[in-house]
């Protein structure tokens, strides 16, 4: 069991480092952001908070407490979103890279994937 401790520590360190880098990724005016609300937040409450902050919901996450939104013409109002209960607000392009649905959508949009099944075989 002791031989797995270094691997576990390295995994934890890398996870924390990736989250820290995601949090530091720049958010641009009109760009999309991922907003993480507490787990007990309903979809209606999350969408309402985004709307009151002047945002437009682009899509929802895997759970009701995750929203991807844009703020046309302005940088995302992180302080307003956090005041309405958001735990984290960060660049959606960075956050979406870990979502299997996003990865599949990126693969389907790739010019090299036309005419191929989801396993990469010609159809």
C-alpha positions as CSV (number, residue, x, y, z in Angstrom):
1,X,0.0,0.0,0.0
2,X,2.9,2.4,0.8
3,X,4.1,2.1,-2.8
4,X,1.0,3.8,-4.0
5,X,1.3,6.9,-1.8
6,X,3.7,8.8,-4.1
7,X,1.4,8.2,-7.1
8,X,-1.6,9.4,-5.1
9,X,0.2,12.5,-3.9
10,X,1.3,13.3,-7.5
11,X,-2.2,12.8,-8.8
12,X,-3.6,15.1,-6.1
13,X,-0.9,17.7,-6.9
14,X,-1.6,17.6,-10.6
15,X,-5.4,17.9,-10.1
16,X,-4.9,21.0,-7.8
17,X,-2.5,22.5,-10.3
18,X,-4.9,22.0,-13.2
19,X,-7.8,23.6,-11.3
20,X,-5.6,26.5,-10.3
21,X,-4.6,27.0,-14.0
22,X,-8.3,26.8,-15.0
23,X,-9.1,29.5,-12.5
24,X,-6.4,31.8,-13.8
25,X,-7.4,31.5,-17.5
26,X,-8.5,34.8,-18.8
27,X,-12.2,35.5,-19.3
28,X,-13.0,37.9,-22.2
29,X,-15.9,40.1,-22.8
30,X,-18.6,38.1,-24.6
31,X,-16.8,34.9,-24.0
32,X,-18.4,31.9,-22.3
33,X,-17.9,31.0,-18.7
34,X,-18.7,28.0,-16.6
35,X,-20.4,28.7,-13.4
36,X,-20.5,26.2,-10.6
37,X,-23.2,26.7,-7.9
38,X,-23.6,24.6,-4.7
39,X,-24.9,21.1,-5.3
40,X,-28.4,21.8,-3.9
41,X,-29.0,24.6,-6.3
42,X,-31.9,24.0,-8.7
43,X,-31.7,24.7,-12.4
44,X,-34.2,27.5,-12.1
45,X,-32.2,29.2,-9.3
46,X,-29.0,28.9,-11.3
47,X,-30.5,30.3,-14.5
48,X,-32.2,33.1,-12.5
49,X,-28.9,34.1,-11.0
50,X,-27.2,34.2,-14.4
51,X,-30.1,36.3,-15.8
52,X,-30.0,38.7,-12.9
53,X,-26.3,39.2,-13.5
54,X,-27.0,40.1,-17.1
55,X,-25.9,36.8,-18.7
56,X,-27.4,34.5,-21.3
57,X,-27.4,30.8,-20.7
58,X,-25.6,28.9,-23.5
59,X,-26.1,25.4,-22.1
60,X,-26.3,23.5,-18.9
61,X,-23.8,21.2,-17.4
62,X,-24.2,17.5,-16.5
63,X,-25.9,18.6,-13.3
64,X,-28.4,21.4,-12.6
65,X,-25.9,23.4,-10.6
66,X,-23.5,23.9,-13.6
67,X,-24.3,26.6,-16.1
68,X,-22.3,27.7,-19.2
69,X,-23.2,31.3,-19.9
70,X,-22.1,34.4,-21.9
71,X,-22.2,38.0,-21.0
72,X,-22.5,39.9,-24.3
73,X,-20.4,43.0,-24.5
74,X,-19.1,42.8,-21.0
75,X,-16.7,40.7,-18.9
76,X,-18.5,38.2,-16.6
77,X,-19.5,39.9,-13.3
78,X,-17.7,37.4,-11.1
79,X,-18.4,39.3,-7.9
80,X,-22.1,39.5,-8.7
81,X,-22.3,35.8,-9.5
82,X,-20.5,34.8,-6.3
83,X,-22.8,37.1,-4.3
84,X,-25.7,35.2,-5.8
85,X,-24.2,31.9,-4.5
86,X,-21.8,30.7,-7.3
87,X,-18.8,28.8,-5.9
88,X,-16.6,29.1,-9.0
89,X,-16.6,31.1,-12.2
90,X,-14.1,30.3,-14.9
91,X,-13.3,30.1,-18.6
92,X,-15.7,27.6,-20.2
93,X,-13.2,26.5,-22.8
94,X,-10.8,25.4,-20.1
95,X,-13.6,23.8,-18.0
96,X,-15.3,22.1,-20.9
97,X,-12.2,20.2,-21.9
98,X,-12.9,17.6,-19.2
99,X,-16.6,17.1,-20.1
100,X,-17.0,13.9,-22.3
101,X,-20.0,15.5,-24.1
102,X,-17.8,18.5,-25.1
103,X,-15.0,16.2,-26.2
104,X,-17.4,14.2,-28.4
105,X,-18.8,17.4,-29.9
106,X,-15.2,18.6,-30.7
107,X,-14.4,15.3,-32.3
108,X,-17.6,15.4,-34.4
109,X,-16.9,19.0,-35.5
110,X,-13.3,18.1,-36.6
111,X,-12.9,18.0,-40.4
112,X,-11.0,14.7,-40.0
113,X,-14.0,13.0,-38.4
114,X,-16.5,13.3,-41.3
115,X,-17.8,10.0,-42.4
116,X,-16.5,8.2,-39.4
117,X,-18.4,6.5,-36.6
118,X,-17.8,7.5,-33.0
119,X,-15.1,4.7,-32.9
120,X,-13.2,6.2,-35.8
121,X,-14.2,3.6,-38.4
122,X,-15.5,4.6,-41.8
123,X,-19.3,4.4,-42.1
